[in-house]
Amino acid sequence: MGERRADEVLTHVPPRALVITALAVPVGAVTALVAAGLLRLIALITNLAFHWRFGFGTAVPADTAHRWLLLVMPVAGGLVIGLMARYGSEKIRGHGMPEAIESILVGRSR
């Protein structure tokens, strides 16, 4: 009662859904590349901060020969973010999503 066959459903896909699907593929590919780049950047910063070497390989902070860095680096990172929030853009301040949504609504998505 009211059931459709699979081939019947596929023939009734609106053209707009096909356009959205066609746009989603390159957006997903670019997003995957950005995510891979971000992971490499995280690995680079971890290598520089904890192991004092330039490299994009996987690095574990706990493997550092200088255990005191495990305490100092998070504090240094917090200070950097604090300075950015205090003297940088006002968009950094706050708790995140509410401020982001407000800037989108007030700034008309600019």
N, C-alpha and C positions, 0 to 999 in steps of 0.2 A: 504494500500500500504506500504509494508515493516514493518508492525506492528507485534509484537510478543506477544504471550500469556504469562501470568505470569509464568506458569509452564515451558514453553520453555526457558525463561530467566534464571530461577534458575538452569536449568541443564547445562548451559553454563558458570558457574562461574569458572574462572581459579583456579587451585590448589594453586597458589601463594596467591591469595586473601583469601583463607581459612586459610593459614598459618599466614598471617598478622592479620587476625581477631582473630585467636587463641592466638597470641602473645599480641594483644591489650587488651584482657580481664584481664590477670594478671597485666599488666602494669597499667591499669586503677584502679584496686583494690589497688595496692601498692600506687599509687598517691593519692587515696582517703584517705588512712590511714595516709599518710604523711601530707595531708591537715588538717585532723582532729587533728593530733598532733601539727601542727603549730597553729591552733586556740586555743588549750589548753595552749600552751606556751605563746601566746599573753595574754590570760586571766590570767595566773599566773603572768606575768610581770606587768600587769595592777593592779592586786591585791596587789602585793608587793610594787609597786611604789606609788600608790595613796591611798590604804586602809591599808597598813602595816600589811597584813595578808597573810598567805600561803594558797592558795586555787585555784582550777581550775574552779570555778563557774564563770558565767558571771559577769563582773564588769564594771561599768560605771564610768569613771573618774569624771564626773560632780557630782557624789554622794559623793565625798570625804568630810570629815569634815574639812579638811585643804585646803581652797581655794587657798592658795599661791602655792600649789603644781601644780596647773593648769598652772602656769607661769614657775615654776622652772624645772619641769620634761622635757618638750620639749627642753629647753635650755641645760639641762644636757645630753639628748640624742644626740643633735647636737654636743656637745663637744666630746662625746665618739666616734661618727662616724668620726669627724674631726681628732681625735687622731689616729683612726684606719687607716684613709686615709693617714695621714702624716707619721706615723711610722710603719704601717703594710704593707700589700701587695700592690704592685703597681696596681693590678687588680681592687682595689676598686676605684681608682681615675677615674675621668672623668664623662661622662654623661650616662654611662650604656651600651646600646646596641652596639654602634660602637666599644667600647673597648672590649666587649665580643666577637663580631664577629672577630675582629682583633686577639685576643688571640687564637681563634679557628683556624683561617687560618694560623697564624704564628707558633703556637705551634702544628700544625697538630692534632687538637682535643684532646690534652692532657691536 
